[in-house]
Amino acid sequence: MIEEAIDEKELAFLKQLEEHENEWVAFIEEDGAEVVVGSGKDAVEAARAAEERGFPDAVLMKVRPFDRGFIPANASSIPDGWRFQPSSGNDQSKS
């Protein structure tokens, strides 16, 4: 099993993200570490905050809620005949 230790710079970035649960953040890489330079309720607000601080090319990212998991779906990996059933929550069943 491969284990990678989280270094101090990564840990510092994760601690910054804790302050922005369920928000958008704008961040840059500075001296080998990611640093949050703006945040907001949407990507536009986070980008604007970063630009106002002098970082027009910051990377944007949504910080997901910490109490839920997130598994992105790749539409090309969903078998034919399967579809999303909005009336039954997140259940996917054969049509």
N, C-alpha and C positions, 0 to 999 in steps of 0.2 A: 504494500500500500504506500502510495506517495503522500507525504504530508508536507505542507508548506506552512511555515510559521508566519503569522501576521506580524509585520514589523511595526515599529512605532509610528511611521508616517501613515501606514494604512489604518492603524487603529485610531489615529487622530482624525482622519477623514471620516471614518465610521461614526465617531463621536459627534462630528459636525452634522452628519446626516440625521442622527437621532433627534436633533432640534427641528427637523423639517419633515416630520412624518406626514405623509399624504399631501405634500407640496411638490412643486417643481423647484429644482435648484439649478443654478448655473455655476460651473466650476472650471478652474484652470489647473494646469500643472505648473508648479513653481518649485524649483530646486528639488525635483524628483518626487514631489508630493502633490496630491490633489488638494485644492483649497476652494471652499464654497465662496463665491463672490457675489451671489445674488439669489433671491428666492421669491416665490409668489404662489398664488393659488392656481395660476396657469403658466404655460411656457412664455407667453408674451410678457407677463409681469416679471418673471424671473430674468428674462433676457434684458428687459428695460433696466432692471436694478443693476445688472452686471455692467451694462453700457454706461450707466450713470457713474459707476465706480471706475470707468476706464477700461473695461474688458469687453469690447464688442464681439470678440470671437470665442467667448466662453462656450463650453459644451453644456447642453441642457439634458436634464434627466428627471424623470418622475420618481420621487421617493414613495414607494408603496407603503400601505399600512403594515405595521410590524406584527399585527395579530392574525394575519392571513397569509397564506402561501399564494404564489402566482406562477402558473405554468402557461407560457405563451403557446398558442396553437398555431401550427403551420398548416394552412388550409390545404396544401398539397399532400399532407400526410393523413387527411381524413378520408377514410374509405368511401367509395361511391355508395349511395343509399343511406348514409348517415347524415343527419341534420340537427341543428340546434332547435330545441323545443322551448321557446320563451315562456309559455304558460306553465311549464313544469320546472322552472328554475334553471339550473345549469345541467340538467339531465340531457344526455344525448342518446336518442334511441333510434332504432331502425325504422324507416318510414315504409 
